[in-house]
Amino acid sequence: MTSMRSVVVTGVSTGIGWGAVQALTGAGFRVFGSVRKSEDAERACQAFGNAFVPMMFDVTDEVAVHAAADRVRAELAGQPLFGLVNNAGIAVPGPLAHLPIDQFRKQFDVNVTGLLITTQAFAPLLGAASGFSGQPGRIVNISSVAGKVVTPLAGAYGASKFAVEAVSDALRREFLIYGVDVILIEPGPVATAIWGKNEQVDFSIYDNTVYAGAISKMLVYLESVTASAIPLEKVGQLVLSVLTTPSPKVRYVITPSLLQHYVTRYLPARIVDRIFGKVLGLLPASRG
């Protein structure tokens, strides 16, 4: 078993993490995947068999993450880790002017600090350590097109993904000395539960703000994009490709609407502001 190439993937219970495990195990990799619930671990084991090894930890729990890294080190039995996929993440929606600060902190704790905790724990197994011998591994960080273009009412999420972009660039340059590469995947809307969990968000705290109508429009929009969302399998196959291609690019954008991506990226910012404002009812005249 130790001769199998091994990859660590965080946040595999649903979404992109699940798709990545599917692609990697299908290609003959052993995957150590993190989940936070035992039922999710059992479900993944049933789906992926012996090629999947569940790890129970939250990426914000530094002690638990390092304990998991020690376990992986023992399982590898001297073999290097082939890759680390930092996928675990959450989306905290809401207008920044009224967003509870504890929710803003949580957004960064999971998406940014948790990513760094996990990277610090597993990077030595990839080759970022003195005395390492073997082929250095790769790190794939799951960012988002929101890491380039932030939308209203998703400012905390966008800010966290902007930070992931910066952290990834810094890590890639700092890890040059070890030969450990860091690659970003920037998906657009994906068929995942990360935004589907909005029914669990208490939007009523914004009912008495000027953003109540815009939030309703945003929720309708999120439902509409589900039909054209990127299939998990497509993102999973991209993760596999990025880990195995001889000369990967630094960034990979994957989105169902390249036109939308380029329009929001390259149009003048004031025009993009008005597009968002019109769509969500945020222009002054629309407030009534």
N, C-alpha and C positions, 0 to 999 in steps of 0.2 A: 504493500500500500504506500510505503514511503517513497516509492519511485514515481508515483503520480505527481504531476505538477499541481501545486496547491495555491489557491487564491482566497483571500479574506474579503467578504462583502458585508457591509453593515446595512441594517434595516431591510431584511429580506422577506418580511411577512407579507408584503403586498407590493404592487407597483414596480418601479424600475429594478429594485433589489430582487424581486421574484423573477422578473424577466432575465436579469443577469445570471442568476443561479441556473435557470433553465438552459440558457445558451452555453454556459461554461460546463455544466455537468454533461450536457449533450455532446460536447467536444472532448470529453474525457478528462476534465479537470476534477480534482477534489475541491469542494468549496466549504470553507468555514464561514457560516453565516450567522449574523447576530439577530436575535429577536428579543422581545421583552416579555413575552407570554409563553407559557409552556404549551398551550394549545397550538400556537403558531409554529413552535418547534416540531410538534408531532405531525402537523399537517405538511410541513416542508419535508420531513423525513419520509412520509408516505409517498409524497410526489416524486422525490429525487433519489430515494434509496440510499445505499451505502456511500454514494459519492458526496452526500451532504452531511456535514457535521455541525449540529446546532451549537451556538454559544449564547448564553443568557446574559445579556448586559445592556445597559443604557449607555449611550456614548458620552453622556455627561458625568458618569460615575467613573472617576479616574482609577480608583482602586480596582473596580470590577474589570475595566478595560485592560489594565496591566496584568491582572490575573488571567484573563483570556489569552493575552499574548504569551504568557508563560506556558499555558496549556498547548497553544499552537507550536511553540518552540519544541516542546517535548514530543508532540506528534510528528513533527518534521524530522526528528532524529538526525539532525545534522544537515539536512537538505535545506536549500534556500527557499524562501517564500517567493512564488512567481509574481504575485500581484496583490495589491490592496485596492479595493473599490470603496471609496468613501461616499456612500449613498444615503445614509440615514438623514432624514430631514423632516421638518414640519413647516406648515404655512400658517402664519398668524395674520388674518386679515383685519382691516379696520383703519379709519382715518387717523393719521399720526397725531393730529391735534387733540384727539380724545382717547387714543389707545392707552390702556392701563400700562404703566411702566413695567410692572412685573411680567406682562405678556411680551413686551419688547425685549426684555432681558432673556426670557425663555427662548424667543426666536433666535437670538445670537448664541445662547448657551448650547443649543442643539446643533444648529447649522454651521456654526463657525468654531466655537470653543470645543465642541464635541469632535469635530473633524480633526482639530489639532491634537487633542488628547489621543485619538485613535492613531493618528500618524506617528506621534512620538512613541507610542507603545509598539507598533508593528514595523516601523522603518528599519530598525536594526536587523530584522529577519529578512528584509529585502536587500540588505547590503550597506545600509547607512550606519556603519560601525567600523571601528578600527579592527584590523586583523581579519576582516571578512574575506573569504575565498569563494569564488564561484561567479556565476553570471548575476549581476544586479537585477532586481525586479523593478516593476513599474507601479506607480500610483495613479489611479484614475479618480478624479474628483468630479462628482455630479453637480454641476452648477445649474444654470438656467439661462434662457434668453432674457429673463428678468435681471440677470447680472450685468446686462448691457443697457436695457431699456426698462425703466421702472414704471409701473402703472399706478394710477391713483387707487387708494384703498388697499394696496398691497405693498406699501412703503417699507414695512418692517421686513417682509420676505425679500423684497428687492434689495434692500440694504444688506441683508445677510448674504445674498448671492454676489453682490458687488464685492463684499469682503472675501468670499470664497475665491473669487477671481484674483484678488490681491495676494491672499495667502498662498494660492497655488503658484503664482508667478515667483514669489519669494522662495518658496520651497524648491521649485525647479532649479532656480539659480544657485541656491545654497547647496543642493544635493548634486550639483555638477561634480564636486570633488569625489563623490562616491560612485558616480555613474548611474544613480537612480533617477529615472525620468518621472515627470509629473505632467499628466495630460488632463485637460478639461473637456467634459462633454456638456454642451449647453442645449438642453432640449426645450422645445416649445411645449404646448399643451400635450400631455401624455395621458393615456387611459389609465389613470392611477387614482387612488383614494385620497391623495394629499389635499386636494381642494374639495373632494366629495364629503370631507368631514365637516364642512361648514355648517351642516345642520346641528352640529354639536356646539357651535359658537353662539354665545348670547349676544346677538346683534341688537337686542332691545336697549342696551345701554347707550345706543346712538340714536334712539327714536326722537329725542328732543334736540337733535343737532341738525344743521343744514344738510348733513350727509345721508339722512334716512332714505331719501329717494334714490340717491346714487347707489346706495348699498343694494336696494331692491333691483336696480338695473344690472348691477354687477352679478348678482346671483342668477338672474335670468341668462345673462351672457355666458356664465360658466356652465350652465346646463346646455346651452346651445353648442358650445365648442366640443362637448363630449363626443358628438357624432363624428367629428373630423379629427379627433385626437390621434396621436401617434400610437400604434399598437406597442404593447410592452415588448413583444418579441423582437420588434425592429430595434428598439433601444438596447435590448439584451445582446443582440447580434453585433451592434456597434461596440458595446463594451468588450466583447470577445475579440473583435477585430483590432481595437485600439491596444489591447494587451498583447496581441500576437504579431501585429504587422511589424516588419523590420525597422521602418523609419516613420514613426507616427508624427502627425502634426501636433502642434501645441494645443489647438482648440478644434472641436468638432461641433458645428451647429446642426441640430436636427429638428426640423419644424414642419408642420403640415402646410404652412403658408410662408414661403420664402418671400413673397411679395410684401406681406405684412411686416416681416422681420426687417427687410431692407428699407421699406418706407419709414418705419419708426426709427430706424438707425441712422438714416442719412438725410431725411428731411430736416429743414431748420427746426430747432427746438420749439420756437413759438408756434409754428404750424402744428407740430405734434401735440403741443399743449391744447390747442383749440380742438383738435380731433378728439382727444380724450374728453375734453370738457363737453363737447357736443354729444358724444355717445353716452356719457354718464350723467348729463344734465347738470354740469358744474359751471357753466358759463353764467355770468351775473344776471343776464336777462331771464334765464331759465329758473331762477330761484323764486320768481314771483314777488 
